[in-house]
Every structure is written in C-alpha cells, then in structure tokens.
Amino acid sequence: MEFSARHPSPSPTPARSLQLAYAVGVSERISQSMAMLLIPLWALNLHSPPIVLGVDVAAPSLAPMVLAIPIGALADRLGAGRIVLWGSLVAAVATLFTAWVASPWTLALWQVFAGLGRSAAWIGAQALVTRPGQSKGGAGWLSLSAQIGNLSGPVAAGALLTHFGIPVAFLCSSAGLWLVAGAALLIRLPEARLRPREKSSPLSDFQAAAHLMRHPGMRLVTVTTVVRLALIALRASFYIVFLHRHHFAPLSIGILLGLAAGMSALFAVGAERLARRVPYRTLLLLGLSLMGASIALTPVDSHLAWQLAMMAFFGAGTGVSQPALIVLLAESVPSQARGLAFGWRTAVNRLAQVASPMALGALAGFLALPVLLTGFGLLSVLTLLGVGLIARPDGRQTPLEG
C-alpha cells in the first residue's frame, strides 16, 4: 500500500528520509515529554506564582497554534527536510538556553521557541513519510518512534533530575535535537519544491488551509483529532485522580499507563496490516470508539484487573488512530498541500491540548468523577458514531485543486 501521486510530484522518498523522520519522532517526543516534567519544576525553582507557572506550562503550545499552518505551507514550498532541519535547530537552541534562565518569564519565552521548533520538525517528519510512492506503513513506524520517545522521556528526566539536577536535564533534552539537525544537514535530502513561490498576503496560508477544509476528509480528521486529544487529556488528568481516590499505589498507576503506552506502540506498527482488511477511515473510528468506551467503562470496577483491561483497550485505540489520522490526512489533499494539511492538524492539536484540560476541569467542578468519565466517554462514542454516519465517503470526491 502506497500513497498515490495525484499530481506531478518529486521522486519517492529515499530510505534515509524515513530514517530521519523516525529520528524526529524519537527525539522530538523525548524532548517534549521531558519538558512536561521539567518545566513546572524549573518554574517552581524560580519561585513562579501559580498564574506564571501556568503560562510556562502552556508556552510550548502557544506559537504552534498560530504558526503551524504557515510552517506547513513552507514545508510544501521549500521541502520537508529543510523544515526538519530548521525546526530541530530552533528547538535545540531554545532548550539549551532554557537551562540557564533566571526568570519564569524568560523560561516561558524560550519554551515558546522550543515548542515551535519541535512542532515544525514533527510537521516535516509527517510530510516525509507520506510522500508519493512511500509505503503507508511509514506512518505506523513514525507513530512507534513517537511512542518510544513518550516512554523514554519521563524516565530520562527523572533519572537526570535525581543525579544531576534540572539544568543538566535540559542540556540532555536538547542533545537529541542537535543530532537530528546534524543528520538533516549531513544527509542532504533531495528537495524539490512541491509548490512554486508565489506572491501572497500574510493570511494566504490560512485561507489555503480553510480552502482545504471544504474536503470531507479534512473535516473528518479535524473532528476526530479533537475527540482523540480530549480523551487523552482526560486519561492524563482525571483518570489518574480516579485511581488515586481508589487508593492505587504510584507503582500501579505507572504500570497502567505503561501498559497503555506499550499497547499503543504495538498497534501503531500493526495499523497497516489491519488496514488491509479494514479501511483506514473505519480503523480510525473504531480505534477512537475503543478509547471512548474504555474511559466510559472505567468506573464499572475499581479492581486492578479491570483497569488493566481498560488501559489495554485504550492503548490499542490510541495506537491505531494516530497512523490512521496521518494516512487519511495525506490522502485527503493533493501531494503539494500535505505540509499545509499537517500544519493545520498540528494547530488543532495544540489548541485542543490547551483547551481540553480547562474544559474538563470546568465540568469536574459540578460533576462527580465517575459521571464525568462515563458521560464523556459515551459522548465521544456517540460523536464518532454521528461522524461515521454523516461523513460517509461517496467515492466521487477528489482532493481540491489550487
């Protein structure tokens, strides 16, 4: 199974381009997951008031919400390899300088650039694995590389914090990004512009992204991305509160989250094989429905065995849904607009990552925790059922031109 070239396009991506994309997946997610632990601790060390600490934690998501779309458009114009190079460089420099900040506001500033650089590298990696002629299995391996980073980052951050302190942890967090930038520079990927330079206004990329939203596949990816990230946010916040209230030990919580991550990695790699029997669109909806159902059924039984089963299902759904989203997005638009499409999805990702915890926190203020978990899980499943019924492919639509 390969991505089709519905428009004139560059030659297929060489193997070293895929290797670069997978390296981005590991290093970007290690850096991101380390930052999730290091930023609040560094802010506390700088005596940040609560509101400033919140700004520091949100800072990596702020710039990509606005600039991911123009960055995606640049990937189409200049080549995904160059975006990986410049994104990795920006993230590496910003993460390096974070180790020496003396103010929580300076910490926020550098993390804005770090988040922007990591997002740019991730957009470039997705564009690399979805070039015409490339196997769709590359999306699964890219998802696996990201899961490896997600698993490794917190462990590395914890070990470095214990033995060396926060500044050294930030220095090590930047090391992988420097290696990716060096690899992108040394291997000299063959880059051909997918779209020529053209006179444009500052808003032209946003107008082009809105134009792509007329395609049903883009709308499907947008809605399901929001549902997926909301479920992940719920699992990362109030699910842990639920476990704590039922007296789960920290080790047991770690085992549950680790099981979900392991299942996610396993099913990410197996997504292409599953797609030989089930279309990616159906695979996406089934995977997300599995995530929603597992959250909805969490309060049924508080015993460890039941929670292990729920997290196994949640991880499987997470695993198949990410490569399915990447493949469906690539198939929904012309090859010369895939960077723009991935930029759009990244912007939606960051917006959902900021908004979902706040919305869930507001709901938790007047809903009992079991009601929140069951209600939100069921609402997600019903939303996906509605999307599946309404957004049926008719087989006649093609990616938009222009």
HELIX and SHEET records of a PDB file:
HELIX    1   1 ALA A   15  ASN A   45  1                                  31    
HELIX    2   2 PRO A   50  LEU A   78  1                                  29    
HELIX    3   3 ALA A   80  THR A   98  1                                  19    
HELIX    4   4 PRO A  104  VAL A  129  1                                  26    
HELIX    5   5 GLY A  137  HIS A  163  1                                  27    
HELIX    6   6 ILE A  166  ILE A  187  1                                  22    
HELIX    7   7 SER A  204  LEU A  212  1                                   9    
HELIX    8   8 PRO A  216  ALA A  236  1                                  21    
HELIX    9   9 PHE A  238  ARG A  245  1                                   8    
HELIX   10  10 PRO A  250  ALA A  275  1                                  26    
HELIX   11  11 TYR A  280  LEU A  297  1                                  18    
HELIX   12  12 THR A  298  VAL A  300  5                                   3    
HELIX   13  13 LEU A  304  SER A  332  1                                  29    
HELIX   14  14 SER A  335  ALA A  337  5                                   3    
HELIX   15  15 ARG A  338  ALA A  364  1                                  27    
HELIX   16  16 LEU A  369  ILE A  390  1                                  22    
END                                                                             
